[in-house]
Amino acid sequence: MWQFEGRPIPLIQTALPGPKARALLDRDQQYMSPSYTRVYPLVCARGSGAVIEDVDGNLFLDFTAGIAVTATGHCHPRVVEAIQDQAAKLIHMSGTDFYYQPQIDLAQRLAELAPGTRPKRVFFTNSGAEALEAGLKLARWHTHRSRAIAFFGAFHGRTYGAMSLSGSKLVHRRGFSPLVPDIHHVAFPRGCQGCMTPGDVCTCVKQIEETVFKRIAPPEEVAAIFVEPIQGEGGYHVPAPGFLPGLRALCDKYGILLVADEVQTGMGRTGKMFAMEHWNVEPDILCIAKGIASGMPLGAIIARGDVMDWPPGSHASTFGGNPVSCRAALATIELLQTEYIANAAARGEQLRAGLCQLRAEFPTISDVRGLGLMTAMDLGKSPTDPAPNPDLRETIVQTAFRRGLLLLGCGESAIRFCPPLCISADQVDTALRLLGDIFRAEFAARA
């Protein structure tokens, strides 16, 4: 059993929520917006690596990373050191109107890291949704076209442009119309067999050209196609090999920009710095956030230099790229490159192998998929009925919480595994052991 500060992990010492947590939950219920979607009553006090301690001293193994954000783990000492050092020098001066070195250093670093050999430029935001908003504005500006294409199942954010691009859940859209016009949605290739080899043209890509372009959106009016290389909130779906190259070819054919939403897939999560590298595809605009600064608020778009041609004042952000977040991001990138991208690839293989062993024991696990530490397992109705089973997913997630393992759902009935990229082999084994115990107890109770 591995330990944290001499204590075993996980360590549940109180009923959940504990007394201190219950008092805070009462205040939260009184003052916080009801729009937040809390999964279980976890009230965090501090974190270290892949460990979260709640306000009552309970210790949890974290396989959520704050929704795939704390890439280097909670409070990595080198990230904390960079934040503290910069906060003592300059917290804010607005990169919209002035200059400071951390922002310039980070822009150069990201431009050099982005897929492809063509020169890049960077615009900084505070979040992933803002990055998608900026990507949509830039695409329309550069192409002088109004329309955009996105995918069913995609989640790009909750601000108006990002929400209009999303096609995940009705709750994100219901009651908020009218949305941004001229955005059309098409099927994402979940299990598509039409592009199983890189040389094949994906059936889903063909449908864009043969149906969308001929019936509802003339290609000469389409500014951009927005795509998550791996769908995130929609279920951690990995496309077949021919999809993204086929999408790139389609965009090139009609002068359309390819915008990659790497808010969740980027910054090492899939075992490469950016997920598009798995398919050797260069997007025209790359949107990032989440793991870029290991918990500090920061996002960005990285675009081809000839695409980022909007004039001064056409888009800006008071806080985007603030010096403290930029220093955190520079420390994060160094850690990713020297340690954690390789670890994400290795631990992801270990995790999926273990989940596949559980699937052999519990056939209600209908699928295991992912790249790196962006992994999911689907839960079905029964060994003979793989139809989505969200009730079982909810039971597993809640039981895991009460046993000290933090998980989140995604898609219709999937559990996502997106731990910090510093996760160890022992910690992965601990999570797999806990899951096995939970499944055995659940099915013993049903027998």
Secondary structure, 3 states (H helix, E strand, C coil): CCEECCEECCECCCCCCCHHHHHHHHHHHHHCCCCCCCCCCCCEEEEEECEEEECCCCEEEECCHHHHCCCCCECCHHHHHHHHHHHCCCCCCCCCCCCCHHHHHHHHHHHHHCCCCCCEEEEEECCHHHHHHHHHHHHHHHHCCCEEEEECCCCCCCCHHHHHHCCCCHHHCCCCCCCCCCEEEECCCCCCCCCCCCCCCCHHHHHHHHHHHHHCCCHHHEEEEEECCCECCCCCECCCCCHHHHHHHHHHHHCCEEEEECCCCCCCCCCCCCHHHHHCCCCCEEEECHHHHCCCCCEEEEEECCCCCCCCCCCCCCCCCCHHHHHHHHHHHHHHHHHHHHHHHHHHHHHHHHHHHHHHHCCCEEEEEEECCEEEEEEEEECCEEEECHHHHHHHHHHHHHCCEECEEECCCEEEECCCCCCCHHHHHHHHHHHHHHHHHHHHHHC
